[in-house]
Amino acid sequence: MSALLPPADPTGAPPSRRGAAAGRFYRTSEFSLAMISVVGFAVLAVATDFNLLTGGTLGAFFRFLAVPIVIGLAQMVVLGVGQMNLSVGALTGYCAMTAASLMVEHSVPAVLAVGIALGLGTFVGAINGVLVVVTRINGFIVTLATMTILEGLRYGVAGSGTLQGYSPGLQEIGGASLLGVPVIFLVALAVAGLVAFYFRRTVSGRSLLASGGNPFAARLSGISNDRSLVIAHTLSGLLVGVASVLVVAGSGSVNTSIGDDLLLPSFAAPIIGGVALTGGAVSVVGTVLAAFIIRMVDVTQAQFDIDRRWVDLVVGVVVLGAVLIGRIREVVTLRRAGP
Amino acid sequence: MRDLLVAEKLVKTFPGVRALDEATLRMRAGSVHALLGENGAGKSTLIKILTGVEKPDSGRLLLDGAEITVSSPHAAGKIGIGVVHQERNVIPAFSVGENIVLQAMPSRGGIVDRRRVRAEARRCMELLDLDLDPDRPVATLSVAQTQLVEIAKALYLDTKVLLLDEPTASITGDEAERLFTVVRRLVADGRGVLFVSHKLEEVFALCDTVTVLRDGASVLEAVPLADHDRSQIVDLMVGRAQATLTLPERTVEPGTPALELDGVATASGHRDVSLAVRPGEILGLYGLVGAGRTELARALLGLDRITAGTVRVNGTPARIRSVREALTRYRIGYVTENRKDEGVFGDQPVTRNIGVTIWRRLARLGFVPDRRERAVVDTYVDRLGIRLASPGQLAGQLSGGNQQKVSLAKWLAAECAILVIDEPTVGIDVRTKAAFHQLIAELAAGGMAILLITSDLPELVMLADRVVVLRDFAVQGELGNDHDYDRTSQAVIRLIHDDHAGVS
């Protein structure tokens, strides 16, 4: 406690000591999500007569978790500055189609195609950011427009055809496992680690969160909020590029519908993961765990042949619940802080 | 002692207002300098110029004898001018340490050097004898602790001049005492502190010299505070009134008050507020910014919850749960102080702006015939002398004064019997202002009960029959008004600055 202020602080600041810090950890949404993940996974394993734990099923579980994780992070990054990116799904599809088309129709080497997909995602993300800053139009509208444009461009790459038979090497990596864990899942985890490091430790990442948390205070501290917006959108685009590479490597064929089913999950993961829509706070761990939980719902559906509509209903209710809990927390904190 | 920071003959004009009129501020190293002035005297503008938020039209700034230009808030910090604003400005999710060093995070190759963040934060906090864990999230701190963290932040970049804007507005008396100890320690090290406060008792307890602003000019420049007593300072802050208008004669009927509050407490924090307005009467509600005047108006409109006490309308207890109920059942209208955001629909025609309160009355089977709306609107456009190209003109295109008239007209159209008018003439030119005063007096003469919230002392003294002074969400006192400017204004100011006033 401060030497200047009495320990019995009338404004009600809780005493912060090591023990209290541990107490806080058990109350974090990350901890709740981890519990739900572990318990849910165990229940699902038992319910499937341990079919879930057999090599093939378990591999598939994690293989199809890679893209939702990265796409959730792509959304989380822009949520961090209080923005949204509606173009994540369409951009994933566009980048994936472009990379596949370059390999199939123009015999571009896989390494170059992957580089182009990453660059394309980053470039479109930067355009989103610059448009938001220059026009002062809300990112929701800007990315709604770019989403529609990208859907058109994506169709333009190969019409309604399917692109397949590209680089066997890339597909092999996409299907490979390391000690039984799919490589593309490991890539997604590594990306998550980098994103976490970026937000925790780099000046750029901290500035971005400062802009999201209190733009006025950030400006008074010499942080450029415009710069933060552009960086957030650019980074989001780069992560979308990564997701598109994972899609191309993992699936073996791509068509013009790729990415259509990614927009809602991109929001579901960070929102269930406890990321505030108002900006200023992100949670990589929460986003990854939430993606895991959503994946479990998917697997449950497949395993028990449940009508697809029930899954959407469950995910929808969970998202609504997560947002409500966030709002309740906010109100409680405000009440405690007093008028 | 040498001059540390000098602001010389600063002039700053905003559209229609001369906010600073050759104001001069002269601060010395190693002393605490008070900046005083009533609402609208130019204090905020002066602070904004010193901290690089606004640029002066003319005049110059000197720091340690060298002329400086402060191009941005960040630039101010870099050359040694630190500021702690009235509102808390922290990044809630960040740690104490990160908030302190936010202006220039210690880093290596773009990666935050957390050891140095902690060390630098500890160094800054030591200057204040503040011992907080640098890793602690700032969201877990009390208001007073957060404020000290902000002072530590202001000291991070080798600050020579520290500006404290109303630092005691949201902390308790004990906490304020500790803050003063910190301030004295900072000036003992040769810094200069500019202390802006409305609380005269604090100013006299802490400050060495004082500058008083009035109407944008410095009427007292950098004199030792010991040479003056409180009433001299108050006289200087208040000044003289301008020529008065001839207002219509009014008689206030002695009977039942149109609106009466009895021991009212609200969710926004009011305690035991009692007041009464009779038909034909103008009750002035005075207080400093943040005293709870607008919040009281909001409670009367059902926007904030009333938690205790009784509100009576025409003698009958009233439960006001929504603006619609306030209007239709109790005939209470509210002209907002925030014209742009709450008063008019800028991108809608004037007709819709005025008609909005009476659509229900005008409607036939759910439709509002344009003709009926126009007829009513025309009446009030004429009566208030609203200058329009056509009634279809967008409200946002009108001048400030005419927008304010539109904002008022909709309540007249709704035939309110009780009108709460909040800062009616802020940002309005002098001529329109006079017309507005005339209008308010006429409305009262016509039998309306008016609760006038204003920070403009001449306006208050001219219009109000009685004055209720609010401070910290409670009634500080009530007094009659004989429209003698010097007498009433000084009585009001004394009431505000007196810590031990009872209700007279």
Contacts between the chains, C-beta under 8 A, distances in Angstrom:
chain1	res1	chain2	res2	distance
A	1	B	131	7.2
A	1	B	132	8.0
A	2	B	130	5.3
A	2	B	131	5.3
A	2	B	132	5.8
A	2	B	145	6.5
A	2	B	148	7.4
A	3	B	129	5.4
A	3	B	130	7.2
A	3	B	131	5.1
A	4	B	128	6.9
A	4	B	129	5.6
A	4	B	130	5.7
A	4	B	148	6.7
A	4	B	178	4.8
A	4	B	181	7.5
A	4	B	182	7.0
A	5	B	142	7.4
A	5	B	144	6.4
A	5	B	145	6.1
A	5	B	148	7.8
A	5	B	175	7.2
A	5	B	178	6.7
A	6	B	174	7.5
A	9	B	142	5.0
A	9	B	144	7.8
A	9	B	145	7.5
A	10	B	142	7.8
A	10	B	172	6.2
A	11	B	142	3.5
A	11	B	143	5.4
A	11	B	144	6.5
A	11	B	172	7.9
A	12	B	142	6.8
A	13	B	140	6.0
A	13	B	141	5.4
A	13	B	142	4.1
A	13	B	145	6.2
A	14	B	140	6.0
A	16	B	133	6.4
A	16	B	136	5.0
A	16	B	140	5.8
A	201	B	111	5.3
A	201	B	112	5.3
A	201	B	114	7.7
A	202	B	107	7.9
A	202	B	110	5.4
A	202	B	111	5.5
A	202	B	112	6.6
A	203	B	105	5.1
A	203	B	107	4.8
A	203	B	110	5.5
A	203	B	111	7.4
A	203	B	112	5.9
A	204	B	110	6.3
A	206	B	94	7.6
A	206	B	98	6.7
A	206	B	105	6.5
A	206	B	112	6.1
A	209	B	91	7.3
A	209	B	93	6.7
A	209	B	94	7.5
A	210	B	91	4.9
A	210	B	94	6.9
A	210	B	102	6.3
A	213	B	91	4.3
A	213	B	92	6.0
A	213	B	93	5.3
A	213	B	94	7.0
A	214	B	89	6.8
A	214	B	90	6.9
A	214	B	91	5.2
A	214	B	92	7.1
A	216	B	89	6.5
A	217	B	89	4.0
A	217	B	90	6.1
A	217	B	91	6.0
A	217	B	102	7.8
A	218	B	91	7.1
A	218	B	102	7.7
A	219	B	73	6.9
A	220	B	73	4.6
A	220	B	74	7.5
A	220	B	85	7.9
A	220	B	89	6.1
A	221	B	74	7.0
A	221	B	77	7.9
A	221	B	102	4.2
A	221	B	103	4.6
A	222	B	72	7.6
A	222	B	73	7.5
A	222	B	74	3.2
A	222	B	77	7.0
A	222	B	103	5.4
A	222	B	104	7.6
A	223	B	102	7.3
A	280	B	91	6.9
A	280	B	92	7.1
A	280	B	93	5.3
A	281	B	93	4.4
A	333	B	139	8.0
A	339	B	267	7.5
A	339	B	268	5.3
A	339	B	269	4.7
